[in-house]
Amino acid sequence: MQPKSSSILECPVGRAVQTVGEWWSILILRDAFQGATKFDEFSQSLGIAPNILSRRLAHLTENGMFVRRRYHERPPRYEYALTDKARDFFPVIVALLAWGNKHLAPEGEAIRLASRDEIRPFDPVVVDAADLRPITLTNAVVIAGPRASRGMRKRLASLKAMNPAVAPSGD
């Protein structure tokens, strides 16, 4: 069931979750970033039921994350190529990987992300592009964007932790 609340649909996080928030979708994208393009590759890697995989691939394609291309005529077979929109989701996967390694791997990391050139493990953080400072809960606030509705502006003004009027300053 899709959310109907305007505050969820107006929120970029809400729209992102509507597009890729279902856990199979995120794992399909993870596998696509690792090189999977064909139905059978996703199926084998994930152990997902074919009907669920078909629905998830169709949803991701309809939402512009994949372009579906025929690679075999008889029988018809398709591959799923990542779009620029999907490639822009890669940092989200990186953040999930880093968070999972930090909080959900008590016996050590099974997978690490590394630099292609040096094979040096990365230590991913989200930073501001302007000054390269890490973005944290203590130094970030949410503000209304130019297209925010009156309802969204009211909701943002009522927030406690992320409102510039009430949020603590500094790191």
N, C-alpha and C positions, 0 to 999 in steps of 0.2 A: 504494500500500500504506500503510495506516494504522499508526502506531506502536502497539506493544503494551506497552511498558515502563510500569510503574505510575508511575515517577518523571516520565515525560513526560506521562502522562495526568493526574497529580495537579497538575502545574505549570500555573499560569494561562497562561504563555507557550506551553506545549505545546498546551493546549486552544484557545488563540487561533489558533495556526498550523493546527490541525486544522480550524478553522472557516473561516478566510480566508487561509491561508498560500499557497495555490496562486496563482501570479502572475496568472492570468487573473481570479481572484476579486477581487484587489486592484484591478486595472484596471477591472473592472466597477463596483466600489464608487466608484472615483474618478469614473467617468463619471456614475454616479447622483448623486453630490454636485454635479456640474456640470449636472444637470437631465435626464439621459437616464432614461426610464422604460419605453420600448418595445423589444422584441426587435430590431426593425430599426434603431433608433437605436444600440443597443449594437453590433450587427453592423457597421454602417457605420463607426462611430468606431474600432472595434478591429480590423476586418479578420479576425475570428475565424471559424473554421469553425462552421456552424450547429449541428452535433452537440455540439461542445465548449461553445458558448454555452448550449445547452439544458441540458446537464449542470451547468454552473457556476451558472446561474440556479436550477435545481432544488435544488442543494446549498445555495445561499445562502438560498433560501426555506425549505427544511427546517430550517435552522439559525437561523431567526428574524431574518435580516437584511433580507428583503423580505416584503411581503404581495403576493400575486398577485391582481390584480383584472381581471375581464373588462370590456373597454371597447367591444367590438364583438361582436354575436351571430353574424352570418353573413358571412364565416367567423369562427369564434371567435378573438378576439384579446385578449391580456392585456397589462396594464402591471404594472410592478414598482415598488411604493412602498416607500421606505425606512422601516424601523421605528425606534423609539427606540434599540434595540440597535445598529442600523447607524449611526445618527447619532452614537452614542457612539464609533464607530470613526474619526470624522473627525479627531481629533487625531493618530491614527496616520498618516493620509495626510499631514497637515501636517508631521509629523516626517520622513516619507520625502521630501517635497518639499524641505524645508530641507536635509536631509542630501545629497540629490541635487544641489541647487544649490551647496552648499559643496564637495563632493568630486568631482562628476561633470560639471561644466560649466566646463571650463577656458577656454572662449572667451566665457563670460558666460551669464547666466540667460535661458532662453527663456520661462519662466513664473515669476511671483511671486505670492504671496498678499498681498492688500491689504485694508485696512479699508474696509468698504462706505461708511461715512460720509465719510471723508476721502480715500479712494483713496491712502492712505499705505501703502507696503509694510510688511508685518509682518516682524519678525525673530523667528521662533518659537523658543522654548525650553520645555523641560518644567520646571515649577516645583512646589514643594510648596504645596498650597493653604493651609496654616496660616501660613507665614511668607514665601511668595513667593520663596524662595531657589531658584535653579536646582538641579536634581537632576543630579549628575554621578557618574562612576565613582569619583571620589576621596572623595565625601561620602556614598555610599550603601552599605548592606549589605543582605543578605537575612536575614530571620528567619522562623522557623516561625510560621505562622498557627495559630489555635485548632483547625483541623480537620486539621492536618498529621499524616500517619501516622508511625509509628515509623521506617519506611524513609526518608521525606522528612526527618525530623529528623536522622537519621544522615547523609544526603547533605549537608544544609546545614552540618552541623558539620564535614564534611570539606573544604568549599570553602576555597580559599586567598584569592582576591581579594575575595570578598564576605562573609566571615565576620566578625562583629563582634569576635571574639576575636583575629583576626589582621590585620584590615583597618586601613590607616592612618587616623588620625583627621584631621578638618579637611578643608579644600578643597585 
